[in-house]
Amino acid sequence: MSETNVAWEKVKLARHPKRPTASYLIKELFPDFIELHGDRGFADDEAITAGLATFNGIPMTIVAEEKGRNTEEKIKHNFGMPHPEGYRKAIRLMKQAEKFKRPILCIIDTPGAYPGIGAEERGQAQAIAYNLKTMIGLKTPIIVLVLSEGGSGGALAIGVGDHIFMFENSIYAILSPEGFASIIYKDSAKADYAASIMKLTAEDLKAFNVIDTIIKEQEGLHVNPDYGIQSFKTELTKVLKKLIPLSSTKLLKNRYQKYREMGVYIEKGAANEPETTED
Amino acid sequence: MNDFLSDRKKKLENFKKNIRKKHVNYDPIDIPDGLFVKCDQCGAAIYEKTLEANHSICPYCEYHFRMNATKRMSLTFDQGSFEELFSEIQSSNPLNMEGYEDKIEKGRKFSGLNEAFLCGTASLVNIPTLVGILDSNFMMGSMGSAVGEKVTRLIEYATKEKLPLIIFSASGGARMQEGILSLMQMAKTSAALEYFDQKGLLYISVMTNPTTGGVAASFASLGDINIAEKSSLIGFAGPRVIKQTIRQELPEGFQTDAFQLAHGQVDLVVHRKDMRKTLYKLLQFHQRKTGDK
């Protein structure tokens, strides 16, 4: 490849060992954060950190995928790969947020939902599906931030919301570039090439209307986390101001419409099919 | 060099003429292709017509062969009752992926469908329903923008017409060739089901072989009643990916219909021959009173 592979550079930055994880963001943005645990059914999944905090005096519910930064932490947080109980904890606390009319902030940072025996036994597919369906109808603002890596259904399971932010050097994709390359090119070593065509950068996703706002990082969160975090803080303030006054009917209608319009397909001379717009 | 080559060529011709010829000296027996099918599970050779008459189920071990959407439609719903909807929606190539158009073309030839999802109205013992069937012959029944749009329109149509909805899934998951847009179809289809639900309508999801990935993790798992057809592999991650991640052998029967039933992920496992009967019974339990609309 002669020209620089911008997408692959972003993949490397998104996975940079010095890049802050969700716990750092929470500490910086929400000094009064109090963590809440457990799905009330099976366990507390530490791949997802969740709890309560105030932001500009507004109580909020925070749900975040946490990768951990050193080996010990990474093992504790299962490299940010949640099990079904993690998604169930997340949705339990989001429903609680709806009850108390608290806006929700979801921070995405995961290579994907964990593929393992226990995860399958406890219904990984069901847990993700349930979150997607439930989040679309929660009567409280949901703000989503892709911090570093948004991997597949494991990211989307806490990623349905009214406003989606993405850090400049984060990625969000259907699968890791390695996984994609191994499926499409039968060679995971072609990950860099895969990244270049997958459209996984913040700019690509903005062009597809999958996300709403890109947060600039200047030199990168791994060098200077404060710049990015301060920009996010400003943007979050603006978006909350816009979303909080909306009636829940309007909020949910907009949210539905946002996802309803996603996708690119051909419609060949629609003939006699009935109108199917919602009322 | 030239001498060497021509010498070799002569020798090869000699070999073909004199030596190899001798071995082809038999009367070929005429066996038409595809008369017998080998069972994936027990290995038995099954006469194709026997298999067809037996709903594509192995007569020896009850293994359910994969079934295309058109066949399943005629097997499950009232003869001639199916009317197709949304066939005008077709895939484009938003990522400009090399080879994607060819794959779509192949899928069309192989399945006889425009896309991996066949849907419309049909009746089951005269009960009107909306039905959708994923076809694994079309790019492994994967969900891209077109499939996602068709599923969503079907759900919205059912919501508007207040009709029960039955979807048969057979899918490897989200369609890689459309990247993030395929992923978003999981949210879109699940969103439509939320509003369908609020109208108090019935959705029966039937997971057939295989139902995995983004389809399993969206509309296929969201039925009021989730059915697994016998002989189905059902799960989020594929067995190969799990094996690579955990680096151990997977337990016997992992991710089968029986496994899903034992772990509480599906309501019931149904034999293909009982599918129509079971669906009819379930639809009857949910029949709306006249004037209930």
Interface residues (C-beta under 8 A of the other chain):
Chain A: A113 Y114 P115 G116 I117 A119 E120 E121 R122 G123 Q124 A125 Q126 I128 A129 Y130 L132 K133 T134 I136 G137 S152 G153 L156 A157 G159 V160 Y172 A173 I174 L175 G179 F180 I183 I184 I197 M198 K199 L200 D204 L205 F208 V210 Y256 Y259 R260 M262 G263 V264 Y265 I266 E267 K268 G269 A270 A271 E273 P274 T276 T277 E278 D279
Chain B: L85 F86 E88 I89 Q90 S91 S92 P94 L95 N96 M97 G144 S145 A146 G148 E149 T152 R153 E156 Y157 T159 K160 A174 M176 Q177 E178 G179 I180 L181 S182 L183 M184 Q185 M186 A187 K188 S190 A191 A192 L193 E194 Y195 D197 Q198 T212 G213 G214 A216 A217 S218 F219 A220 S221 L222 I234 G235 F236 A237 V241 I242 T245 I246 L250 P251 F254 Q255 H263 G264 Q265
